[in-house]
Amino acid sequence: MTSISERKILVQALWQTGTKNPVTLHNKTKTPFSTLYSWIEKLSNGQSLDRKLYSKRESKIPPSIRKKVIRKMSNKKQPSLRKTAKDTGLSHETVRKILKSTRFIFKIKQKKVKITADHRLKRLRFAKEMMKTQLDFGYYFFTDEASIWLERALPKGNWSKENSRTYNVQMNRERFSQDESIIEEEFENSFESEDSSKEIEEGDEEEELVEGRHGPKIHLWGGISARGATRLQIFEDNLTSKRYIKILRERKKDMDNLYPEGYYFQQDGNPCHTSKKSTLFISQNFNLNLNWPPSSPDLSPIENIWGWLKREINNEKPSSLTAVKRIAKKYWARLTPYFLANYINSMPRRLEQVILNNGGRINY
């Protein structure tokens, strides 16, 4: 099998000689469509596929100011970034960069679903079976819901200094969501310890998707693939089987338009997804369905998209649900094949890590 670097050279050479059909390029180079579409977008814009080299900037911040920032953020009663920025005469983004350069990590306080022994076994079997089939993940549609509160899109958290191993894992996550070069680089095989929080039971279908906080909120549903995303579905009431079927009926057109030749449909084990009505509708309208393992949000790339979207909404500090909806639609429109390539291309690596971790949780 040729390396990614060799495929880049071959694709670039074929492009320059007039071969620009994605199917032809795929057949000649064996490059997955999910990767190929991002390369084609760059080549169409006159860009090179060669990696750029960046020179390191010299820091102009005095050491005394840097120490002051670290000292403030190391207090037990930690101030906000903006408060620290005001006290030190810096911008809050500069404060953030100083913290990251000194191995500080922002930890979000949120509950995780415990992975039982049975779920570990199902995750492991799923990963091995998927790796065995070697299917092109460029033909998969990953779907899911998310909830956003008006008060804040993200749960509360704090900055803390981490050891080298934990820090490197976090930096890998950030590079995965921001840097296209991650396609070529290896992730460190590090794994989180299992969380001991209470397992979430799959109960009645009227149950809310997200529990814990109060206040105005909206729910989002969407699907992503190597060829793009569905339109974003926004609703305020809780998800039911009836509403879910209605969403699928409306958004199936988007999926069919992107993949007229067919695609694999993915969903998690939410009770609304697996009710008798939903199961019947899906079996009648989607020919290829993934038997997704339980307790596996870390396996689905759309979970990373929700995290990115919530951060962007949170940064704009909306003052109403109408503003939240508007901002969500604005950023969802940026989900081009080029943007989504890194997320889709992460699937083989996710499966590998599940196998290496014997079905346990992985760092995605």
Steps between C-alpha positions, in 0.01 A plus 500: 500500500637841407542763769289816519799706387540282191126524427518877525781513246310267264168687533675833444679366191179356352318827569767701319472271197124553475360206700246670726216250534475383866410143405796475260735646760368256759542199272854598400630598844278297738451817704180498715237740369484675837867600461480550126226764516706720734800474266289580195364811669855623565616421147193673352599814688853486361653382827773241538458179697848543649504577869586856599789577729449775753768699677465527875417847627700657777292583805472874573330453837730582795579203727362694796156526333502133409577409862220727617251324272609156620488609863145635465372193319662270756289641783238279661233760415588522134401824318364499146728553201349844440554604865863383484545678168368827645731473802810433286428733208473215250222362283317191624629309195859586596432375852366178349816458289724557802315230694519251215873568452559412866305171493172629637187320377140612527299216651125491450294353781260253343367154572604200298313177446666206667600223260391166641679172428224403256527832319878468478458161335249639249725797422796268447305267271368795302847649453652170389218432255526849349877473463458158339259626233727799415207704371558853374369737768446755227166323446375536857248750637546566872191650669419618850326759721642764734350748747611859563399718794467876463700574815804324362566258222773323693505364857711683756865407537837623621864524392750264661859403433545146373783253468665440162293193406160661567610822335612324181167316476306828529720672241436209262126559539529871422723440200253240373217756492703791361795378290460317172849351531370258762402275207868411467602491864470222757299547815657391822346175625384638833175412665279652765419302812143384528271745673319378807195718452155342496404322179221663305219255445307488174148569629186661366516671164359822647818544707705812423815454299711694748444529874631717779480873426190721483392795292408568135657259255470363148566158348692442178505204262741458213699257292854519361688312230807532281290675235342753733227537761122492510312817579486571872171410672416724799217433748415601858278215622642168617576238240240227449479216250240693302721809477807288417323328211387839371859628512632195315227527237592865432879465515524171311473706181824678593679169551362350179609805300857470629511121450266400216688169475432415866661543843519351848274661760627535859311588816556429870281302738275783617157351588334723240731350236434140596126508571278269294369787285847642432652159433226419248539834321879466481485140372260610225692812392869432566647192338841504669497556878778473756434293812659765724636374835364648828689764703701607196479877442882501484478290182286747305666804335178702518553526877813704425297718266252572781788594728641737238157653431429557870835674547430734209152582632635551850768740371238724339304527829144499358235686702194311376400161361441671166864607501610146593309361202645760265857437614454123484381522138787734410769262620323186380516646148881473523490121500645449154666173388836671555406594860361154580786297349705482823201383700398225255861390453531445875273193492766232431715644778205501743433134427868413543507670839186317615666170410827599671303609807303173506168676442563777753446873455727686259624858487278657235 
